[in-house]
């Protein structure tokens, strides 16, 4: 679908705000569970498909409600965009490609964090504003998207954006540069590809970019991942573990957070082990304070790493502080895995052959210019 304004309409005197100044807006809508099932079973009627899902134990009511909620918001966003003096296109996530993303001056992801991450992986500069709109606010948090209240009133949200009541967050990304590879790296496997046929045509075979995190390890989860790492130029350490996770400030609230957070029950067990009499409220406070410190601002240059389930006496006995970092600026990793891989943002998988090296850094020119709205300001 292409929505265009005529030259006469464009010249009608409306003042452009900074966000829409380029007048080329690309909307990328996620694919729903219903659409995914249709892609997997193209020769089945919708009634047969729903019966099939029901027989598999799926909650049809939830699936259909989510599908309808998503497309209601897509319609509202499309209507709001059509009222602006811009040229716009809307595509499904399965049709995303480099040319479409490069065409746009502003990108809008309509979906959740997954849609935002996939779309941002095609962004090759730090000047294109990226807006995330959560199309399932009833069931999805949408950390990378505008606040939930923005999804509840789309037209009001676009009015707020038009009044320039927004700000940018330059979300740092991780650049992965390869060394000592005997041959050109193979194109990545896309975890979404089986369902939506996303073409990884813009994903570099040399330098790679991740917004949330980079995971390095053996592609077989039950096999020990062996690698040698240098953090910020310090002495190399040999690691045997279940893999290495390196995240940005944006990713510090995602997988990295899940790996490192501590539960109230764990706090209680530790304190009980030391025969400390601490109230439930105090355990909750300790857990919350500890977990709060795991998250840091997405525009900071620092990275942090976590070694998952490390093994080996030397690492445990003399290098406990190396299991997890607070902040680093660079990591160098040489893989000794049998079938090593590098996974970007949980969906792009690159082969990382034995003996190859990867250098991970964060550069300002690789940032994503994320658009956000202050909810308090929006309500004023």
Phi, psi and omega in degrees: 000133178237128180246121183232148171256144179289164179299322179297318179294320181298326184267017188281000174107355178296135177277133180275139168274166185301322186295321184261010188303325182287339175065016173233112186239126177253125175257128178242114183261137180293167172259139183269173178300321179299315180293321178298317179294323178296322178294323180285332183230071186292338185261014182250138178291162182296322178296317178295323180295315180295321176297320180296317178296320179298319179294336178276359178091008180287148177274097185298322181300314181294318181297314181290321178298319179295318178299313182292320179298317179301310185285336172295319179289323176302316180296319180293319179295316179300319179294319180294319179294323183295340179275352180267158177275069181223162170258131185221156174227148174235131179228160174276154181305327181291343182258007184293142179203169184299316183300316181296316181291320180293332180295328191276149171263338177222138180244136177234118176264121179251103184169241177220202181296326179298315178297318179299316182294316180297313181297317183294338180291345177266353183278124186251010179217171182253020183247346182276115178296138180237123180249131176251126177242119181286114183269000175226061183297341180288336185227354185236140180285315179062059183301323182276353183267173172299157181306156185306321182301333180292328179284340182281339179215087187295314182298319178297324178296316179291329173296320178296317178296320182293332178277007178066026177269065179212171176216162180258144168243119177276090183285117180293146174242163176264126172264127178251114179251133185264146176223157174058032173270130184289337179216165180300136182295145179286153175301152184287157168274130181259120184297337177273347193297323182299332184260319188241002175057040177295133180267119181278047188286342180257358183278113187301146175268003180239290176263138184237154181232136178229138181271319181269296184200166173238129175250133179236128180178188177280142183290342175268112187298336180274357182260142179293134177266122180247132180202164176241130188233146171233126180248122181054037175077006179287176181301142180293147175235141177268132187238132166240123187197192173265010177128168183240129179245124178239125188235163174266181173297322175299315181285350181293344177257007183249240184299317180302320179295317180297326180289328191249348184294155179241141182268162177299322180296322178293319176299315180299316181297316181297314182291323176296326178298326179268012177059037177268134177265098183236137182289163177299321180297322180290324176297318178297317180297317180297314180298315181296318180294319179296312183293325179299324182285352178283339185259135176225170189297139183290344181265002178283149185284348189282153172245164172221149183235155174224128174270115184282126173044062181293148174236163180108127185296321185296321181292318182288319189280322187244354185226041181303326182291348181271353181296324182216140178255157169274301181214135172223164178250339181206145175228138174241125185233127173247125185270140171235023179287151177295315177225076184288153177212157173240125182245123180259123175053026173079003183222342177255120185245119177252144174289135179236087189293153181304133180091346179285158181237147177230135176248125183248124181221170176233120183240142181299327181290348179264003185292158171257128181273091185272133181267131178227157178238133174282119185299320180297319180293323181296326184279351181277000000 
